[in-house]
């Protein structure tokens, strides 16, 4: 019988969900790149993406993948995500701004990183005529709703 030390079991417990996350991210990226290549879209955008993650508790690590569809000119209200988010634009273009940062337009095939608890001031379809699709990869190490109202940092209550 194969014996694995308790420390190694903990490492494997952390690595298995992380490996699954990497597989999902790469699979989505390759699928989207293939679709973009077939349609001729997104060919000029780099598909590779890397960003360091904040310290996480590997014993409770969970990855959640959410597809977000925007109708033409649709925009979300300001909101926050308690977990790390990696976004991948699968279709169209998304206008995006986190409090303190510049407003940026991400197009099909591009990815972005959002640190935990950043406040989305702008999250919208950049087109008034075409739909847009965003694949959001949430990386959490605690139980939480994925999207919450922004917090007023000084008062410690939900902003209005």
C-alpha positions as CSV (number, residue, x, y, z in Angstrom):
1,X,0.0,0.0,0.0
2,X,1.3,3.5,-0.9
3,X,1.9,5.7,2.1
4,X,1.7,9.5,1.7
5,X,2.7,11.7,4.5
6,X,0.1,14.1,6.0
7,X,2.0,17.1,4.8
8,X,2.1,15.7,1.2
9,X,-1.7,14.9,1.4
10,X,-2.3,18.6,2.3
11,X,-0.1,19.7,-0.6
12,X,-2.0,17.4,-3.0
13,X,-5.4,18.6,-1.6
14,X,-4.2,22.1,-2.6
15,X,-2.7,21.1,-5.9
16,X,-5.7,19.1,-7.2
17,X,-8.2,22.1,-7.2
18,X,-5.5,24.4,-8.6
19,X,-4.7,21.9,-11.4
20,X,-8.4,21.7,-12.2
21,X,-8.6,25.5,-12.3
22,X,-5.6,25.7,-14.6
23,X,-7.1,23.1,-16.9
24,X,-10.4,25.0,-17.0
25,X,-8.7,28.3,-17.7
26,X,-6.5,26.8,-20.4
27,X,-9.4,24.9,-22.0
28,X,-11.5,28.0,-22.2
29,X,-8.7,30.0,-23.6
30,X,-7.8,27.4,-26.2
31,X,-11.5,27.0,-27.2
32,X,-12.0,30.8,-27.5
33,X,-8.7,31.1,-29.5
34,X,-9.8,28.4,-31.8
35,X,-13.2,30.1,-32.3
36,X,-11.5,33.5,-32.8
37,X,-9.0,32.0,-35.3
38,X,-11.8,30.4,-37.3
39,X,-13.8,33.6,-37.4
40,X,-10.7,35.8,-37.9
41,X,-11.5,37.8,-34.8
42,X,-9.0,38.4,-32.0
43,X,-6.0,37.3,-34.0
44,X,-4.0,40.3,-33.0
45,X,-4.5,40.0,-29.2
46,X,-2.1,37.9,-27.1
47,X,-3.9,35.0,-25.5
48,X,-1.3,34.3,-22.8
49,X,-2.0,35.6,-19.3
50,X,-0.2,35.3,-16.0
51,X,-0.7,37.1,-12.7
52,X,0.4,36.4,-9.1
53,X,-2.4,35.5,-6.7
54,X,-2.7,36.8,-3.1
55,X,-2.0,34.3,-0.3
56,X,-4.8,31.7,-0.2
57,X,-5.8,29.0,2.2
58,X,-5.3,25.9,0.1
59,X,-7.4,23.7,2.3
60,X,-10.5,25.6,1.3
61,X,-9.6,26.6,-2.3
62,X,-12.5,26.7,-4.7
63,X,-12.7,27.8,-8.4
64,X,-16.0,28.9,-9.9
65,X,-16.4,29.8,-13.5
66,X,-19.3,32.1,-14.5
67,X,-20.4,33.2,-18.0
68,X,-21.6,36.9,-18.0
69,X,-23.6,38.0,-21.0
70,X,-24.1,41.7,-21.8
71,X,-26.8,42.9,-24.2
72,X,-25.8,45.8,-26.4
73,X,-25.1,48.9,-24.2
74,X,-25.9,46.9,-21.0
75,X,-24.0,47.9,-17.8
76,X,-23.8,46.5,-14.3
77,X,-24.3,48.7,-11.2
78,X,-21.2,49.3,-9.1
79,X,-20.2,46.1,-7.2
80,X,-17.4,44.2,-5.6
81,X,-16.0,40.6,-5.6
82,X,-14.6,39.3,-2.3
83,X,-12.4,36.8,-4.2
84,X,-9.7,37.0,-6.9
85,X,-11.2,37.3,-10.4
86,X,-9.6,36.5,-13.7
87,X,-11.8,37.7,-16.6
88,X,-11.6,36.5,-20.2
89,X,-13.6,38.3,-22.9
90,X,-15.0,35.6,-25.1
91,X,-17.1,37.8,-27.4
92,X,-17.3,41.5,-28.2
93,X,-15.7,44.2,-25.9
94,X,-16.1,45.0,-22.2
95,X,-15.6,48.4,-20.6
96,X,-14.0,47.9,-17.2
97,X,-12.8,50.1,-14.3
98,X,-11.9,49.2,-10.8
99,X,-11.9,52.1,-8.3
100,X,-8.5,53.8,-8.5
101,X,-7.6,52.4,-11.9
102,X,-8.1,53.7,-15.4
103,X,-11.2,52.7,-17.5
104,X,-10.1,50.1,-20.0
105,X,-11.8,48.3,-22.9
106,X,-11.0,44.6,-23.2
107,X,-11.8,42.9,-26.5
108,X,-12.4,39.2,-27.4
109,X,-9.4,37.1,-26.6
110,X,-8.0,39.5,-23.8
111,X,-7.8,38.7,-20.1
112,X,-7.6,40.8,-17.0
113,X,-7.0,40.3,-13.2
114,X,-9.0,41.8,-10.4
115,X,-7.8,41.7,-6.8
116,X,-10.2,40.7,-4.1
117,X,-12.6,43.5,-2.9
118,X,-11.9,45.9,-5.7
119,X,-14.9,48.0,-6.5
120,X,-16.2,47.8,-10.1
121,X,-17.1,51.3,-11.0
122,X,-17.6,50.3,-14.6
123,X,-18.5,46.9,-16.0
124,X,-20.3,47.3,-19.3
125,X,-20.7,46.2,-22.9
126,X,-18.5,48.6,-24.9
127,X,-20.9,48.3,-27.9
128,X,-24.3,49.8,-28.4
129,X,-25.0,47.3,-31.2
130,X,-23.3,44.0,-30.5
131,X,-23.6,41.6,-27.5
132,X,-20.6,40.8,-25.3
133,X,-19.6,37.8,-23.3
134,X,-17.2,37.6,-20.3
135,X,-16.0,34.4,-18.7
136,X,-15.2,35.1,-15.0
137,X,-12.9,32.7,-13.1
138,X,-13.4,33.3,-9.3
139,X,-10.7,31.9,-7.0
140,X,-11.9,31.8,-3.4
141,X,-10.6,30.3,-0.2
142,X,-13.6,31.1,1.9
143,X,-17.4,30.8,1.7
144,X,-18.9,34.0,0.2
145,X,-21.3,35.4,-2.4
146,X,-19.3,36.0,-5.6
147,X,-20.7,39.5,-6.1
148,X,-21.6,41.9,-3.3
149,X,-22.5,45.6,-3.0
150,X,-19.5,47.9,-2.7
151,X,-18.5,48.9,0.8
152,X,-17.9,52.4,2.0
153,X,-14.5,51.8,3.6
154,X,-14.7,54.8,6.0
155,X,-18.2,54.1,7.3
156,X,-18.0,50.3,7.2
157,X,-21.5,50.0,5.6
158,X,-22.8,49.4,2.1
159,X,-22.4,52.4,-0.2
160,X,-25.5,53.9,-1.6
